[in-house]
Amino acid sequence: MHRNLCAAMVLGLVLAAGAMPARAQTAGGDKAAIEAMYHRFDEAFVKKDVAGIMSLYAPDVFVFDVIPPRQYVGWDAYKKDWVDLFAANPGPVTSHIAELSITVVGPVAYTHYIDEGTMTDKDGKQQQMAVRATDVLRKIKGKWLIVQEHNSFPVDIATGQADMLSKE
Protein backbone atom coordinates (compact mmCIF):
# COMPACT_ATOMS: atom_id res chain seq x y z
CA MET A 1 0.00 0.00 0.00
CA HIS A 2 2.83 2.39 0.85
CA ARG A 3 4.40 1.68 -2.54
CA ASN A 4 1.08 2.38 -4.33
CA LEU A 5 0.69 5.67 -2.46
CA CYS A 6 4.23 6.73 -3.40
CA ALA A 7 3.65 5.75 -7.03
CA ALA A 8 0.38 7.71 -7.09
CA MET A 9 2.09 10.77 -5.61
CA VAL A 10 4.93 10.59 -8.14
CA LEU A 11 2.44 10.16 -10.98
CA GLY A 12 0.46 13.14 -9.70
CA LEU A 13 3.59 15.32 -9.55
CA VAL A 14 4.60 14.29 -13.07
CA LEU A 15 1.13 15.08 -14.42
CA ALA A 16 1.05 18.42 -12.59
CA ALA A 17 4.50 19.34 -13.86
CA GLY A 18 3.45 18.45 -17.38
CA ALA A 19 0.36 20.66 -17.12
CA MET A 20 2.26 23.73 -15.89
CA PRO A 21 4.20 24.40 -19.07
CA ALA A 22 0.99 23.96 -21.10
CA ARG A 23 -0.72 26.64 -18.99
CA ALA A 24 2.30 28.91 -19.33
CA GLN A 25 2.30 28.35 -23.10
CA THR A 26 -1.42 29.14 -23.25
CA ALA A 27 -0.94 32.37 -21.27
CA GLY A 28 2.00 33.28 -23.51
CA GLY A 29 -0.06 32.51 -26.60
CA ASP A 30 -2.94 34.59 -25.27
CA LYS A 31 -0.63 37.52 -24.56
CA ALA A 32 0.83 37.26 -28.06
CA ALA A 33 -2.69 37.17 -29.56
CA ILE A 34 -3.71 40.25 -27.56
CA GLU A 35 -0.52 42.10 -28.53
CA ALA A 36 -1.21 41.28 -32.19
CA MET A 37 -4.72 42.66 -31.70
CA TYR A 38 -3.31 46.05 -30.66
CA HIS A 39 -1.00 46.05 -33.70
CA ARG A 40 -4.11 45.49 -35.86
CA PHE A 41 -5.74 48.45 -34.06
CA ASP A 42 -2.80 50.73 -34.98
CA GLU A 43 -2.98 49.61 -38.61
CA ALA A 44 -6.75 50.08 -38.81
CA PHE A 45 -6.55 53.48 -37.10
CA VAL A 46 -4.00 54.85 -39.57
CA LYS A 47 -6.19 53.62 -42.45
CA LYS A 48 -9.31 55.04 -40.72
CA ASP A 49 -10.76 51.56 -41.10
CA VAL A 50 -13.72 51.70 -38.70
CA ALA A 51 -14.72 48.10 -39.50
CA GLY A 52 -11.19 46.95 -38.67
CA ILE A 53 -11.19 48.86 -35.40
CA MET A 54 -14.64 47.61 -34.42
CA SER A 55 -13.66 43.99 -35.14
CA LEU A 56 -11.73 44.17 -31.86
CA TYR A 57 -14.80 44.97 -29.73
CA ALA A 58 -17.54 42.75 -28.31
CA PRO A 59 -21.17 43.55 -29.19
CA ASP A 60 -21.87 44.56 -25.57
CA VAL A 61 -18.82 46.85 -25.22
CA PHE A 62 -18.95 49.67 -22.67
CA VAL A 63 -16.63 52.66 -23.19
CA PHE A 64 -15.66 55.82 -21.33
CA ASP A 65 -13.99 57.89 -24.07
CA VAL A 66 -12.15 61.21 -23.96
CA ILE A 67 -14.98 63.02 -25.76
CA PRO A 68 -18.65 63.36 -24.80
CA PRO A 69 -21.01 61.76 -24.17
CA ARG A 70 -20.01 60.37 -20.80
CA GLN A 71 -20.28 56.77 -21.98
CA TYR A 72 -20.86 54.63 -25.05
CA VAL A 73 -22.96 51.54 -24.46
CA GLY A 74 -22.85 48.88 -27.12
CA TRP A 75 -21.04 48.27 -30.38
CA ASP A 76 -23.22 50.57 -32.52
CA ALA A 77 -22.78 53.55 -30.19
CA TYR A 78 -19.00 53.15 -30.11
CA LYS A 79 -18.83 52.64 -33.87
CA LYS A 80 -20.62 55.99 -34.33
CA ASP A 81 -17.97 57.59 -32.09
CA TRP A 82 -15.24 56.36 -34.46
CA VAL A 83 -17.15 57.43 -37.59
CA ASP A 84 -17.68 60.92 -36.11
CA LEU A 85 -14.03 61.19 -35.01
CA PHE A 86 -12.68 60.43 -38.47
CA ALA A 87 -15.27 62.73 -40.11
CA ALA A 88 -14.08 65.60 -37.90
CA ASN A 89 -10.45 64.75 -38.68
CA PRO A 90 -10.31 63.99 -42.41
CA GLY A 91 -6.57 64.55 -42.72
CA PRO A 92 -3.76 62.10 -41.92
CA VAL A 93 -3.70 60.35 -38.55
CA THR A 94 -1.08 58.37 -36.68
CA SER A 95 -1.26 55.91 -33.81
CA HIS A 96 1.33 54.08 -31.78
CA ILE A 97 0.52 52.00 -28.73
CA ALA A 98 3.31 52.31 -26.16
CA GLU A 99 3.88 50.86 -22.71
CA LEU A 100 1.42 48.01 -23.37
CA SER A 101 0.90 45.86 -20.28
CA ILE A 102 -1.15 42.66 -20.65
CA THR A 103 -2.42 40.43 -17.84
CA VAL A 104 -4.31 37.25 -18.68
CA VAL A 105 -6.41 35.42 -16.09
CA GLY A 106 -8.18 32.51 -17.76
CA PRO A 107 -10.77 33.79 -20.26
CA VAL A 108 -10.39 37.40 -19.05
CA ALA A 109 -7.53 39.81 -19.63
CA TYR A 110 -6.82 43.43 -18.88
CA THR A 111 -4.44 45.85 -20.50
CA HIS A 112 -3.23 49.38 -20.00
CA TYR A 113 -1.20 51.45 -22.42
CA ILE A 114 -0.53 54.88 -23.85
CA ASP A 115 -1.88 55.54 -27.35
CA GLU A 116 0.35 58.22 -28.85
CA GLY A 117 -0.80 59.77 -32.07
CA THR A 118 -1.91 62.69 -34.15
CA MET A 119 -5.16 63.78 -35.73
CA THR A 120 -5.52 66.31 -38.58
CA ASP A 121 -8.73 68.33 -38.70
CA LYS A 122 -10.56 69.69 -41.76
CA ASP A 123 -8.47 72.90 -41.66
CA GLY A 124 -5.21 70.94 -41.73
CA LYS A 125 -4.44 71.63 -38.07
CA GLN A 126 -2.65 68.71 -36.49
CA GLN A 127 -3.33 67.75 -32.86
CA GLN A 128 -0.85 65.57 -31.01
CA MET A 129 -2.17 63.38 -28.18
CA ALA A 130 -1.10 60.78 -25.64
CA VAL A 131 -4.27 58.99 -24.50
CA ARG A 132 -4.21 56.75 -21.43
CA ALA A 133 -6.23 53.60 -21.99
CA THR A 134 -7.33 50.61 -19.94
CA ASP A 135 -9.19 47.69 -21.52
CA VAL A 136 -10.90 44.58 -20.20
CA LEU A 137 -11.02 41.70 -22.68
CA ARG A 138 -12.89 38.39 -22.77
CA LYS A 139 -12.06 35.37 -24.83
CA ILE A 140 -15.28 34.71 -26.73
CA LYS A 141 -15.46 31.65 -28.99
CA GLY A 142 -11.65 31.52 -29.04
CA LYS A 143 -11.19 35.22 -29.93
CA TRP A 144 -10.10 38.01 -27.61
CA LEU A 145 -12.49 40.99 -27.71
CA ILE A 146 -12.55 44.25 -25.78
CA VAL A 147 -15.63 44.37 -23.54
CA GLN A 148 -14.80 47.52 -21.58
CA GLU A 149 -12.54 50.46 -22.35
CA HIS A 150 -11.58 53.60 -20.50
CA ASN A 151 -9.69 56.38 -22.30
CA SER A 152 -8.54 59.55 -20.57
CA PHE A 153 -6.14 62.46 -20.34
CA PRO A 154 -4.76 63.74 -17.04
CA VAL A 155 -6.26 67.09 -16.05
CA ASP A 156 -4.48 70.03 -14.41
CA ILE A 157 -6.87 70.72 -11.54
CA ALA A 158 -5.75 74.35 -11.22
CA THR A 159 -6.58 75.23 -14.82
CA GLY A 160 -9.12 72.54 -15.67
CA GLN A 161 -7.17 71.85 -18.86
CA ALA A 162 -6.40 68.36 -20.16
CA ASP A 163 -2.72 67.46 -20.49
CA MET A 164 -2.99 65.87 -23.93
CA LEU A 165 0.75 65.15 -24.15
CA SER A 166 1.29 63.83 -20.66
CA LYS A 167 4.72 62.24 -20.25
CA GLU A 168 4.48 61.62 -16.51
N, C-alpha and C positions, 0 to 999 in steps of 0.2 A: 504494500500500500504506500509506503514511504517513497519507493521508487516511482510509482505511478504519479504521485503528487509532484515530485521533482520534475518528472518528464512533462507533466501538464504545465507547470510553471515555466519551464524552459520554452516549451512550445508557445505559450502565451507571450513571453517576452520577444521571441522571434517574430511572431505575427504582429505584435505592437510596433516593433522596430521597423518592420517592413511597411507598415501603414504610415509611419511618420514621414518618410520621404515623399510618399504619394501626396499627402496633405500639403507638404511644403511646395511640391511641384504644382499642385492645383492653385495654391495661393499665388505663387510666382506667375503662373499662366494667367490668372485672373488680373493680377496687377499689370501684366504686359498688355492684356486685352483692353483694360481701362486706359492705360497710357496711349495706346493706339487710337482709342476713341477720341481723346483730346487732340491728337494730331489731325484726325479727320475733321474735328471742329475748326481748327485753325485753317485748314485748306478750304472748307466750305465757307467760312467767314470771309476770307479774302476774295472768293469768287461770288460772294453775296448769294450763295446757294441756300435759300431758306429751307428747301426740302432736305438738303444734306444736314443742315444744322438740326432740324426738327427730328431727323431719324435717330437722334441720340436721346430723345425724351420719351418718357412713358405717357400714355394717354391721360393719366390722372395727375400730371405734373403740377406742382405748386411752386410759384416763384415770387420772391421779393427781388425786384430789379432796381436799378439806380434811377429810373425815371418813373413818374406816376403812370398808372394808379399805384396804390399801395401794394397790391398783390395781383398776380395773374393766376387764375385757377383753371387748370385744364389746358390741354394741348392746343386747342383752337385759339384761346386767349393769348397764349404765349407766342404762337405763330404770328398773330396779328402784330404783336410787339416788334418782332423781327422785321416784318414787312414794312411797318411804319418807320422803323429805324433806318433801314436802307433807302426808303423813299426820301427821307429828310437828309440823307447823306449820300447823294448819287455819285460823288467822286470816289477816288481810290480809298481803300481801307487796308489796314494791316492788323495782324493779330499774332501775338506770341505768348503762349502760356509758359510762365516761369514759376519756379519754386513749387512744382507740383508734388504734393504729398498724397499718397494713396494708402488707405487702410482697408483691408478686406476681412470681414467677419462672416464666414459662411456665405449666404446668398445676399448679403448686404455689404455695401462699401461706402466709405465717405472720403471725400477729397477736399483739399483746399489749395489754392493757387493764386497767383497774380496774373491777370490777363492784361498784358501791355499791348497797346496798339494806337492806331490813329483812325480818325474818321474825317472825311472831307465833305463839307456841306455844299449846298447848291450854288453858293457864291465862291466856291473854291477855297474857303477858309478851312485850314486843317486844325483839328483838335487832337491833342495827344492825351492819352489816359492810361492810368494803371488801376484797373478794377480789382478789388478783392472779391474772391468767390469761394463759396463753400457749397459742395454738392453732396447729396445722398443718392446712392444708386442701389438698384435691386437687380438681381439676375432673374430675368423673366424669360422662360422658355429658352434658356441657354445664352441669352444676350443681355449684356449690361445696359441698363437704361437709367437716365437721371429721373428721379421721382420728386426731388426737392432741390431748389437752388436758391442761394442768397447771394446777391451781388451788392457791393457797397463801395463807397469812398469814405475815408476818414473825414471828419468835419472839425474845423477850427471853431471851438465853442465861442471864443471871443468875437469872431467876425461872422459866424454862421455860414462861412464859405467852405465848400467841399475842397479837399486837397486831392485834385485829380491826378497828380503825379507823385503821390506819396512814395517815398523811398524808405521810410522808417515805420 
